Amino acid sequence: MDSYTALLGSNFIDPSDYMDKLYLALENCDFFKGKEVFFDGFKSFSPQQLKVIDRIIAKAENTTFAFIDDENDIRDTSLLTNIRKTKTRIEDIAKAHNVKIDRSLYLNESHY
């Protein structure tokens, strides 16, 4: 990866570099300290995004994630499998920072 970055030089930037730069910037930043942060509309996150989320969870007062899921679908393989894996990754990050995880809340009513 370093040779790829060197090839790009200072004239070009790979979009994934923005997440890496944000991750490093958040190390000594207290912007999220004491804040409530909401994540909605995602089904997965890249490894760089998960690193940034790790920093946010570690510093924020509270983080809330909204995922599409069906509590009645208990199959190991379904359209929701990747979303559930992402949810598990987020829960693992929270546990690593000793952050309390509330129970999942399923919204079953249609508002259309």
Accessible surface in RSA format (square Angstrom, percent):
REM  Atomic radii and reference values for relative SASA: ProtOr
REM  Chains: A
REM  Algorithm: Lee & Richards
REM  Probe-radius: 1.40
REM  Slices: 20
REM RES _ NUM      All-atoms   Total-Side   Main-Chain    Non-polar    All polar
REM                ABS   REL    ABS   REL    ABS   REL    ABS   REL    ABS   REL
RES MET A   1   145.61  75.4 101.58  67.2  44.03 104.8  86.75  73.8  58.86  78.0
RES ASP A   2   124.74  87.4 118.17 117.6   6.57  15.5  37.47  88.2  87.28  87.0
RES SER A   3    90.93  76.8  77.42 103.3  13.51  31.1  54.26 115.5  36.67  51.4
RES TYR A   4    94.46  44.1  90.07  51.2   4.39  11.4  70.91  53.3  23.55  29.0
RES THR A   5    65.15  46.3  63.54  64.4   1.60   3.8  54.76  73.5  10.39  15.7
RES ALA A   6    77.00  70.8  49.42  76.3  27.58  62.7  60.10  84.6  16.89  44.8
RES LEU A   7   151.29  84.3 123.38  88.3  27.90  70.1 130.23  91.5  21.06  56.7
RES LEU A   8    39.69  22.1  35.99  25.7   3.70   9.3  36.26  25.5   3.43   9.2
RES GLY A   9    40.41  49.8   0.00   N/A  40.41  49.8  30.22  82.9  10.19  22.8
RES SER A  10   120.57 101.9  75.86 101.2  44.72 103.0  56.47 120.3  64.10  89.8
RES ASN A  11   129.49  89.3  97.46  94.2  32.02  77.1  18.57  44.7 110.91 107.2
RES PHE A  12   140.40  70.2 127.86  79.2  12.54  32.6 134.05  81.3   6.35  18.2
RES ILE A  13    71.93  40.9  51.58  38.4  20.35  49.0  52.19  37.6  19.74  53.6
RES ASP A  14    27.94  19.6  24.56  24.4   3.38   8.0   4.03   9.5  23.91  23.8
RES PRO A  15   103.04  75.1  96.37  87.8   6.68  24.3  96.70  79.8   6.34  39.4
RES SER A  16    32.77  27.7  24.77  33.1   8.00  18.4  28.26  60.2   4.51   6.3
RES ASP A  17    24.97  17.5  24.93  24.8   0.04   0.1   6.67  15.7  18.30  18.2
RES TYR A  18   127.68  59.6 122.90  69.9   4.78  12.4  91.95  69.1  35.73  44.0
RES MET A  19    59.54  30.8  59.42  39.3   0.12   0.3  58.39  49.6   1.15   1.5
RES ASP A  20    43.34  30.4  42.89  42.7   0.45   1.1  21.36  50.3  21.98  21.9
RES LYS A  21   121.42  59.2 116.04  71.2   5.38  12.8  62.20  56.0  59.22  63.1
RES LEU A  22    73.39  40.9  69.05  49.4   4.34  10.9  72.72  51.1   0.67   1.8
RES TYR A  23    49.77  23.2  49.77  28.3   0.00   0.0  15.99  12.0  33.78  41.6
RES LEU A  24   114.73  63.9 105.58  75.5   9.15  23.0 105.79  74.3   8.94  24.0
RES ALA A  25    65.85  60.5  44.68  68.9  21.17  48.2  57.12  80.4   8.73  23.1
RES LEU A  26     8.58   4.8   8.58   6.1   0.00   0.0   8.58   6.0   0.00   0.0
RES GLU A  27    91.97  52.8  80.22  60.7  11.75  28.0  12.84  24.8  79.14  64.6
RES ASN A  28   137.81  95.0 103.34  99.9  34.47  83.0  37.19  89.5 100.62  97.3
RES CYS A  29    41.42  31.3  35.22  39.3   6.20  14.6  14.28  36.2  27.15  29.3
RES ASP A  30    94.11  65.9  78.70  78.3  15.41  36.4  22.37  52.6  71.74  71.5
RES PHE A  31   123.48  61.8 112.66  69.8  10.82  28.1 121.58  73.7   1.90   5.4
RES PHE A  32    36.31  18.2  36.15  22.4   0.15   0.4  36.15  21.9   0.15   0.4
RES LYS A  33   142.96  69.7 128.79  79.0  14.17  33.7  74.62  67.2  68.34  72.8
RES GLY A  34    51.07  63.0   0.00   N/A  51.07  63.0  22.86  62.7  28.21  63.2
RES LYS A  35    90.17  44.0  85.57  52.5   4.60  10.9  68.18  61.4  21.99  23.4
RES GLU A  36   106.14  60.9  81.47  61.6  24.67  58.7  25.57  49.5  80.57  65.8
RES VAL A  37    21.64  14.2  18.22  16.5   3.42   8.2  21.02  18.3   0.62   1.7
RES PHE A  38   137.07  68.6 110.19  68.2  26.88  70.0 110.19  66.8  26.88  76.9
RES PHE A  39    28.86  14.4  25.08  15.5   3.78   9.8  26.84  16.3   2.02   5.8
RES ASP A  40   105.51  73.9  84.74  84.3  20.77  49.1  24.90  58.6  80.61  80.4
RES GLY A  41    74.06  91.3   0.00   N/A  74.06  91.3  41.21 113.1  32.84  73.6
RES PHE A  42    91.10  45.6  81.12  50.2   9.98  26.0  84.95  51.5   6.15  17.6
RES LYS A  43   145.28  70.9 141.30  86.7   3.98   9.5  84.45  76.0  60.84  64.8
RES SER A  44    59.07  49.9  48.68  65.0  10.38  23.9  19.32  41.1  39.74  55.7
RES PHE A  45    20.96  10.5   4.91   3.0  16.04  41.7   6.91   4.2  14.04  40.2
RES SER A  46    43.93  37.1  33.61  44.9  10.33  23.8  37.30  79.4   6.63   9.3
RES PRO A  47   101.87  74.2  97.82  89.2   4.05  14.7 100.46  82.9   1.41   8.8
RES GLN A  48    41.19  23.0  40.62  29.7   0.57   1.4   6.56  14.0  34.63  26.3
RES GLN A  49    59.11  33.1  58.32  42.6   0.79   1.9   7.74  16.5  51.37  39.0
RES LEU A  50    29.25  16.3  28.48  20.4   0.77   1.9  28.75  20.2   0.50   1.3
RES LYS A  51    88.89  43.4  86.04  52.8   2.85   6.8  51.27  46.2  37.61  40.1
RES VAL A  52     8.75   5.8   8.75   7.9   0.00   0.0   8.75   7.6   0.00   0.0
RES ILE A  53     5.09   2.9   5.09   3.8   0.00   0.0   5.09   3.7   0.00   0.0
RES ASP A  54    41.72  29.2  41.72  41.5   0.00   0.0   8.11  19.1  33.61  33.5
RES ARG A  55    40.39  17.0  39.92  20.3   0.47   1.1   6.91   9.4  33.48  20.3
RES ILE A  56    13.30   7.6  12.98   9.7   0.33   0.8  13.30   9.6   0.00   0.0
RES ILE A  57     4.29   2.4   1.39   1.0   2.90   7.0   1.39   1.0   2.90   7.9
RES ALA A  58    49.91  45.9  18.42  28.4  31.49  71.6  18.75  26.4  31.16  82.5
RES LYS A  59    49.35  24.1  36.74  22.5  12.60  30.0  28.50  25.7  20.84  22.2
RES ALA A  60    15.93  14.6   0.15   0.2  15.78  35.9   0.15   0.2  15.78  41.8
RES GLU A  61   128.54  73.8  98.86  74.8  29.68  70.7  29.35  56.8  99.19  81.0
RES ASN A  62    65.69  45.3  60.85  58.8   4.84  11.7  14.72  35.4  50.97  49.3
RES THR A  63    28.80  20.5   8.94   9.1  19.86  47.3   1.28   1.7  27.52  41.6
RES THR A  64    56.67  40.3  53.01  53.7   3.66   8.7  45.99  61.8  10.68  16.1
RES PHE A  65    39.55  19.8  14.19   8.8  25.37  66.0  14.19   8.6  25.37  72.6
RES ALA A  66    48.79  44.9  37.29  57.5  11.50  26.2  44.06  62.0   4.73  12.5
RES PHE A  67    45.78  22.9  14.32   8.9  31.46  81.9  17.66  10.7  28.13  80.5
RES ILE A  68   133.31  75.9 127.08  94.7   6.22  15.0 131.78  94.9   1.52   4.1
RES ASP A  69    40.74  28.5  14.67  14.6  26.07  61.7   8.05  19.0  32.69  32.6
RES ASP A  70    62.72  43.9  58.82  58.5   3.90   9.2  19.10  44.9  43.63  43.5
RES GLU A  71    82.25  47.2  59.84  45.3  22.41  53.3  20.13  38.9  62.11  50.7
RES ASN A  72   126.76  87.4 100.24  96.9  26.52  63.9  30.81  74.1  95.95  92.7
RES ASP A  73    24.02  16.8  14.15  14.1   9.87  23.3  14.10  33.2   9.92   9.9
RES ILE A  74   153.58  87.4 128.16  95.5  25.42  61.3 133.75  96.3  19.83  53.8
RES ARG A  75   151.62  63.7 139.97  71.4  11.65  27.7  67.74  92.6  83.88  50.8
RES ASP A  76   131.95  92.4 110.94 110.4  21.01  49.7  36.18  85.2  95.77  95.5
RES THR A  77   110.61  78.7 103.57 105.0   7.04  16.8  74.57 100.2  36.04  54.5
RES SER A  78    26.01  22.0   0.28   0.4  25.72  59.3  12.47  26.6  13.53  19.0
RES LEU A  79   176.24  98.2 150.66 107.8  25.58  64.3 155.13 108.9  21.11  56.8
RES LEU A  80    25.58  14.2  25.58  18.3   0.00   0.0  25.58  18.0   0.00   0.0
RES THR A  81    30.46  21.7  29.05  29.5   1.41   3.4  29.72  39.9   0.74   1.1
RES ASN A  82   101.13  69.7  99.25  95.9   1.88   4.5  20.74  49.9  80.39  77.7
RES ILE A  83    18.15  10.3  18.15  13.5   0.00   0.0  18.15  13.1   0.00   0.0
RES ARG A  84    54.41  22.8  52.55  26.8   1.86   4.4  41.55  56.8  12.86   7.8
RES LYS A  85   111.27  54.3 107.37  65.9   3.90   9.3  61.48  55.3  49.79  53.0
RES THR A  86     1.57   1.1   1.57   1.6   0.00   0.0   0.99   1.3   0.59   0.9
RES LYS A  87    53.16  25.9  53.13  32.6   0.04   0.1  30.78  27.7  22.39  23.8
RES THR A  88    71.13  50.6  71.13  72.1   0.00   0.0  46.94  63.1  24.19  36.6
RES ARG A  89   112.20  47.1 110.10  56.1   2.11   5.0  29.72  40.6  82.49  50.0
RES ILE A  90    11.32   6.4  11.32   8.4   0.00   0.0  11.32   8.2   0.00   0.0
RES GLU A  91    45.89  26.3  45.02  34.1   0.86   2.1  11.07  21.4  34.81  28.4
RES ASP A  92    76.48  53.6  69.95  69.6   6.53  15.4  27.41  64.5  49.06  48.9
RES ILE A  93    23.68  13.5  21.18  15.8   2.51   6.0  23.61  17.0   0.08   0.2
RES ALA A  94     8.64   7.9   8.64  13.3   0.00   0.0   8.64  12.2   0.00   0.0
RES LYS A  95   126.38  61.7 112.38  69.0  14.00  33.3  70.70  63.6  55.69  59.3
RES ALA A  96    79.54  73.1  40.43  62.4  39.11  89.0  53.45  75.3  26.09  69.1
RES HIS A  97    67.20  36.7  45.39  31.5  21.82  55.8  34.96  36.0  32.24  37.5
RES ASN A  98   141.91  97.9 108.39 104.7  33.52  80.7  33.43  80.5 108.48 104.9
RES VAL A  99    54.37  35.8  43.96  39.8  10.42  25.1  48.20  41.9   6.17  16.7
RES LYS A 100   174.00  84.9 143.53  88.1  30.47  72.6 119.59 107.6  54.41  58.0
RES ILE A 101    71.74  40.8  42.63  31.8  29.11  70.2  45.76  33.0  25.99  70.5
RES ASP A 102    99.05  69.4  80.13  79.8  18.91  44.7  32.99  77.6  66.06  65.9
RES ARG A 103   194.68  81.7 166.55  84.9  28.13  67.0  88.67 121.2 106.01  64.2
RES SER A 104    44.51  37.6  23.98  32.0  20.53  47.3  23.71  50.5  20.80  29.1
RES LEU A 105   128.38  71.5 101.45  72.6  26.94  67.7 101.57  71.3  26.81  72.1
RES TYR A 106    68.47  32.0  49.58  28.2  18.89  49.2  32.88  24.7  35.59  43.9
RES LEU A 107   152.08  84.7 119.47  85.5  32.60  82.0 122.17  85.8  29.90  80.5
RES ASN A 108   117.64  81.1  78.14  75.5  39.49  95.1  37.08  89.2  80.56  77.9
RES GLU A 109   135.68  77.9 116.45  88.1  19.24  45.8  48.99  94.8  86.69  70.8
RES SER A 110    93.35  78.9  58.53  78.1  34.82  80.2  52.45 111.7  40.90  57.3
RES HIS A 111   156.65  85.6 119.43  83.0  37.22  95.2  87.45  90.1  69.20  80.5
RES TYR A 112   251.86 117.6 182.00 103.6  69.86 181.8 166.42 125.1  85.43 105.3
END  Absolute sums over single chains surface
CHAIN  1 A     8872.8       7220.6       1652.3       5089.7       3783.2
END  Absolute sums over all chains
TOTAL          8872.8       7220.6       1652.3       5089.7       3783.2
